[in-house]
Amino acid sequence: MEADGRGPEGAVSVVHTHLLTPDSGWSIGTFGALAEFSRDADEPAEIARTDAGGRVATARGALRIGLKNGVRVVACESPGGHGDGPTRSVAFCLPEGAGCVHGRAALTEIGPDRDAIRPQHREFTLFDIGLGVPHVDFCLRTDDAALIAEIRRSAGQRIVEPGNRVLEAIKEASPHRVCISALGRIEVYQHIPSAGRHVRTPEGPHTHLLLRLLKAVPGHAADAAIPPGFVACLTLYPAPGLSAPAAAAPNTRAAKSG
């Protein structure tokens, strides 16, 4: 397992440190569609470390990480807003081929979520909404019979379009969201934020699905920090006071105007 000179132990050690650190956050996704996981210091959590990473679960969401051979760890910086200092993150990247998952481009029923982090969710039905992005599967999971029937009526269709009827029904019902990459998964159990319904983004685990950004910049084209030929399959946001791993020289993205 390559990690820019740190070796496999170094990359896994970074994961272990931050799984145990409440104020560190994680994300899986792409430009315009991602899931984020974080937890509070006093929040009950089930945490387990493994040789390849580990998992953590709370009442609001869950995260599982499994690093693979060829992973590259890239320390990144981007300009902060409102006069803040730079935002630090750590991207766990794989070569484009190794970083691919399913890349489905239409709504697809997968079936019972046998890979769910919590056993009680493994009979829930999992659907891929069909982003058509090679390195992330953005999925929904529910045991609501009425919602399952509604989603099934649009199976095989491209639903990631503004005003789509089934997408609006999904927003209203707020099923679990599950973002899956080649290095792990994030599950979000909290409600879906909606400006139209005046539902704010919750603290802790949450998702974003911004269709205008998905259309504007496919994949990771917007992320100049990622090395050519690689995709970011997992991102860490270290807790304040913890330094990013020195796995690679920081890649600083130029500030965008407008």
C-alpha positions as CSV (number, residue, x, y, z in Angstrom):
1,M,0.0,0.0,0.0
2,E,1.7,3.1,-1.2
3,A,1.2,6.4,0.7
4,D,3.8,8.8,-0.7
5,G,6.7,7.5,1.3
6,R,4.8,6.9,4.5
7,G,4.1,3.2,3.8
8,P,0.9,1.4,4.6
9,E,1.3,1.8,8.4
10,G,1.5,5.6,7.9
11,A,-1.7,5.9,5.9
12,V,-3.6,3.6,8.3
13,S,-2.2,5.4,11.3
14,V,-3.6,8.7,10.0
15,V,-7.0,7.0,9.6
16,H,-6.8,5.5,13.1
17,T,-5.8,8.8,14.7
18,H,-8.7,10.7,13.2
19,L,-11.4,8.1,13.7
20,L,-10.7,8.5,17.4
21,T,-10.8,12.4,17.1
22,P,-14.3,13.8,17.4
23,D,-13.6,17.1,15.7
24,S,-12.1,15.6,12.6
25,G,-14.5,15.3,9.7
26,W,-14.6,13.1,6.6
27,S,-16.3,13.2,3.2
28,I,-16.9,10.9,0.2
29,G,-18.3,12.3,-3.1
30,T,-17.6,14.6,-6.0
31,F,-18.1,18.2,-7.0
32,G,-21.8,18.9,-6.3
33,A,-22.6,15.5,-4.6
34,L,-21.1,14.3,-1.4
35,A,-21.7,12.9,2.1
36,E,-19.9,14.3,5.1
37,F,-19.4,12.6,8.5
38,S,-18.5,14.1,11.8
39,R,-19.4,13.6,15.5
40,D,-19.4,15.6,18.7
41,A,-17.0,14.9,21.6
42,D,-19.8,13.9,23.9
43,E,-21.8,11.9,21.3
44,P,-22.1,8.1,21.9
45,A,-20.2,6.3,19.2
46,E,-19.2,2.7,18.3
47,I,-15.6,2.8,17.0
48,A,-13.5,-0.1,15.7
49,R,-10.1,0.0,14.1
50,T,-8.9,-2.6,11.5
51,D,-5.7,-3.3,9.6
52,A,-7.0,-1.3,6.7
53,G,-8.8,1.5,8.5
54,G,-11.9,1.1,10.6
55,R,-15.4,2.3,11.3
56,V,-17.4,4.6,13.5
57,A,-21.2,4.8,14.0
58,T,-23.5,7.2,15.8
59,A,-27.2,7.7,15.9
60,R,-26.8,10.3,13.2
61,G,-24.6,8.5,10.7
62,A,-21.7,6.1,10.1
63,L,-18.3,5.8,8.4
64,R,-16.3,2.8,7.2
65,I,-12.8,3.0,5.7
66,G,-10.8,0.3,4.0
67,L,-7.6,1.5,2.4
68,K,-6.1,-0.4,-0.6
69,N,-2.8,-0.9,-2.3
70,G,-1.8,2.1,-4.4
71,V,-3.5,4.7,-2.1
72,R,-1.8,8.1,-2.3
73,V,-2.2,10.6,0.6
74,V,-2.2,14.2,-0.5
75,A,-2.2,17.1,1.9
76,C,-4.3,20.0,0.4
77,E,-4.9,23.6,1.3
78,S,-7.7,25.9,-0.1
79,P,-8.4,29.5,0.7
80,G,-10.6,30.1,3.7
81,G,-13.6,32.4,3.5
82,H,-14.5,35.5,5.5
83,G,-10.9,36.3,6.3
84,D,-10.2,32.9,7.8
85,G,-7.0,31.0,7.3
86,P,-6.6,28.3,4.7
87,T,-8.8,25.2,4.9
88,R,-6.7,22.1,5.3
89,S,-7.7,18.7,4.1
90,V,-6.2,15.3,3.3
91,A,-7.2,13.4,0.1
92,F,-6.8,9.6,0.0
93,C,-6.5,9.0,-3.8
94,L,-6.3,6.0,-6.1
95,P,-5.4,5.7,-9.7
96,E,-8.4,6.4,-11.9
97,G,-8.9,2.7,-12.8
98,A,-8.5,1.4,-9.3
99,G,-10.7,4.2,-7.9
100,C,-13.8,3.3,-10.0
101,V,-16.9,1.9,-8.5
102,H,-20.1,1.3,-10.6
103,G,-20.7,4.6,-12.3
104,R,-24.4,4.0,-12.9
105,A,-26.0,6.7,-14.9
106,A,-29.7,5.8,-14.1
107,L,-31.8,5.1,-11.1
108,T,-31.0,1.5,-10.1
109,E,-32.3,-0.8,-7.4
110,I,-29.5,-2.7,-5.8
111,G,-31.5,-4.7,-3.3
112,P,-30.9,-5.3,0.4
113,D,-27.9,-3.4,1.7
114,R,-25.8,-6.4,2.8
115,D,-22.8,-4.1,3.4
116,A,-24.6,-1.7,5.7
117,I,-22.4,-0.6,8.6
118,R,-25.1,-1.4,11.2
119,P,-26.7,-4.8,11.1
120,Q,-30.3,-3.5,11.6
121,H,-30.0,-1.7,8.2
122,R,-28.9,-4.8,6.1
123,E,-32.5,-5.6,5.0
124,F,-33.3,-2.1,3.9
125,T,-33.5,-1.6,0.2
126,L,-30.6,0.3,-1.5
127,F,-31.0,2.4,-4.7
128,D,-28.3,4.1,-6.7
129,I,-29.6,7.4,-7.9
130,G,-27.4,7.3,-11.0
131,L,-24.9,10.2,-10.9
132,G,-22.9,8.6,-13.7
133,V,-19.6,9.5,-11.8
134,P,-17.1,6.7,-12.0
135,H,-15.6,7.0,-8.5
136,V,-18.6,7.4,-6.3
137,D,-22.0,5.7,-6.0
138,F,-24.6,8.1,-4.4
139,C,-27.3,5.8,-3.0
140,L,-30.5,5.9,-1.0
141,R,-31.6,3.3,1.6
142,T,-35.1,2.8,3.1
143,D,-37.5,0.3,4.5
144,D,-40.5,2.6,3.7
145,A,-42.8,0.5,1.4
146,A,-44.5,3.5,-0.1
147,L,-41.2,5.2,-0.9
148,I,-39.8,2.0,-2.3
149,A,-42.8,1.7,-4.6
150,E,-42.4,5.3,-5.7
151,I,-38.7,5.0,-6.5
152,R,-39.2,1.7,-8.4
153,R,-41.6,3.5,-10.8
154,S,-38.6,5.5,-12.0
155,A,-36.1,2.7,-12.2
156,G,-33.9,2.9,-15.3
157,Q,-34.5,6.7,-15.7
158,R,-32.2,9.6,-15.3
159,I,-33.6,11.3,-12.3
160,V,-30.7,13.7,-11.4
161,E,-32.5,16.7,-13.1
162,P,-34.1,19.8,-11.6
163,G,-37.7,19.4,-10.7
164,N,-37.7,15.6,-11.1
165,R,-40.8,14.2,-9.4
166,V,-39.2,11.2,-7.7
167,L,-36.3,13.3,-6.6
168,E,-38.7,15.7,-4.8
169,A,-40.4,12.7,-3.1
170,I,-37.0,11.5,-1.9
171,K,-36.2,14.9,-0.5
172,E,-39.5,15.0,1.3
173,A,-39.1,11.5,2.8
174,S,-35.4,11.9,3.7
175,P,-34.3,8.2,3.5
176,H,-30.8,7.3,4.5
177,R,-28.1,8.4,2.1
178,V,-25.1,6.2,1.4
179,C,-22.1,7.4,-0.5
180,I,-19.7,4.6,-1.5
181,S,-16.2,4.8,-3.0
182,A,-13.4,2.4,-3.5
183,L,-12.0,3.3,-0.1
184,G,-15.2,3.3,2.1
185,R,-18.7,4.5,2.7
186,I,-20.5,7.2,4.6
187,E,-24.1,6.7,5.7
188,V,-26.2,9.6,6.7
189,Y,-29.4,9.1,8.8
190,Q,-30.4,12.7,9.3
191,H,-32.8,14.8,7.2
192,I,-32.1,16.1,3.7
193,P,-31.5,19.9,3.7
194,S,-33.8,21.9,1.3
195,A,-33.8,25.6,0.7
196,G,-37.2,25.4,-0.9
197,R,-38.7,23.7,2.2
198,H,-36.7,25.9,4.5
199,V,-34.9,22.8,6.0
200,R,-31.4,23.8,7.1
201,T,-28.3,21.5,6.8
202,P,-28.0,19.7,10.1
203,E,-24.9,19.6,12.2
204,G,-22.9,16.4,12.0
205,P,-23.5,13.9,9.2
206,H,-25.2,15.3,6.1
207,T,-25.3,15.2,2.3
208,H,-25.3,17.8,-0.5
209,L,-26.7,17.2,-4.0
210,L,-26.3,20.4,-6.0
211,L,-27.4,19.6,-9.6
212,R,-26.1,22.8,-11.1
213,L,-22.5,22.0,-9.9
214,L,-22.8,18.4,-11.1
215,K,-23.6,19.7,-14.6
216,A,-20.9,22.4,-14.5
217,V,-17.9,20.3,-13.5
218,P,-18.0,16.5,-13.9
219,G,-15.9,14.3,-11.7
220,H,-12.9,15.9,-10.0
221,A,-12.2,18.4,-12.8
222,A,-12.6,21.2,-10.3
223,D,-10.0,19.9,-7.9
224,A,-6.6,21.0,-9.0
225,A,-4.9,19.5,-5.9
226,I,-5.5,15.9,-7.0
227,P,-2.5,14.5,-9.0
228,P,-3.1,13.8,-12.7
229,G,-4.4,10.3,-13.3
230,F,-5.8,10.0,-9.7
231,V,-9.2,10.4,-8.1
232,A,-10.0,11.4,-4.5
233,C,-11.9,8.5,-2.9
234,L,-12.0,9.8,0.6
235,T,-11.2,13.2,2.2
236,L,-10.2,14.0,5.8
237,Y,-10.6,17.4,7.5
238,P,-8.3,17.3,10.5
239,A,-9.5,18.7,13.8
240,P,-8.2,22.1,14.7
241,G,-4.8,21.7,16.4
242,L,-3.9,18.5,14.6
243,S,-1.5,18.8,11.7
244,A,-2.2,17.2,8.4
245,P,0.1,14.2,7.6
246,A,3.3,15.1,5.8
247,A,2.6,12.5,3.2
248,A,3.1,15.0,0.4
249,A,3.8,18.6,-0.1
250,P,0.6,20.7,0.3
251,N,-1.2,21.4,-2.9
252,T,-2.6,25.0,-2.7
253,R,-5.6,25.7,-5.0
254,A,-5.7,29.2,-6.4
255,A,-8.6,31.4,-5.2
256,K,-11.5,31.7,-7.6
257,S,-13.0,35.0,-8.4
258,G,-16.7,35.7,-8.5
